[in-house]
């Protein structure tokens, strides 16, 4: 009897399972679902994502697994990731428990417009091994959980970074991470939506060891609408409600982001820097959302 056809069939079956042609045979540890607050998302806009995992009755976790999140285009190409540790470590998940939490991301400015699919899974931080979940299996233990319609950046409110901003910079190891340093007072002008909106400010203070905690003010039409301390090396995401009365009737509105302390690295010997710029805080996202 020739065993070669049997071996080939077995190999083909394994390949099909890995590529999504069949469900993994190991027991599923949880059932994931994902919901987004906006199914249409222009590049650069904030997106609030709710993650839910219903833990299987017989599930056990030998370590703290990480949630991987891949955003896939219509050609099955991965555009960007939103990997993170869940709000409750998986080592603390109990059989039958529902784990639910929210995270806010900003859609990367990516050269793609059209439908995108969100795939998630759980993987080991030590060896990368992935766990089986219940759901729409896309292969490689990734599961389809949501769809988005990605729109061009021009669908956002017209926004202009005016006085008090330095040129944009990009992380060396990740082109999707971009920021701009402010000076002591930075002005953000935007088209007045003339309806309720939310201002998102995502910022930190690297190098703050040389000046300590900073006090940050957000000012709209000479009215302080938010004020908060920003500690050394702390990243903060602020959501500030903007009312029609605060925005006024002008076609354009202006926000000021002010800090009580700025610094010039070249003037601080301990910084060992030749940077002569006046630096306030580092802003990753400053966005007015009127959706």
Secondary structure, DSSP 8 states (H G I E B T S, - for coil): ---HHHHHHHHHHHHHHHTTSS--SS---EEEEEEES-SEEETT-EEEEEEEEEE-TT---SS--EEEEEEE-TTS-EEEE--B--SS-GGG--TT-EEEEEEEEE----S--EEEEEEEEEE-TTT--B---BSEEEETTEEEEEEEEEE-GGGS--EEE-TTB---EEETTEEEEEEEEB-SEEEEEEE--SS-EEEEEEEE-TTGGGT--EEEEEEETTEEEEEEEE-TT--EEEEEEE-HHHH-SSSEEEEEEEES--EEGGG-GGG------EE--EEEEEEEE--
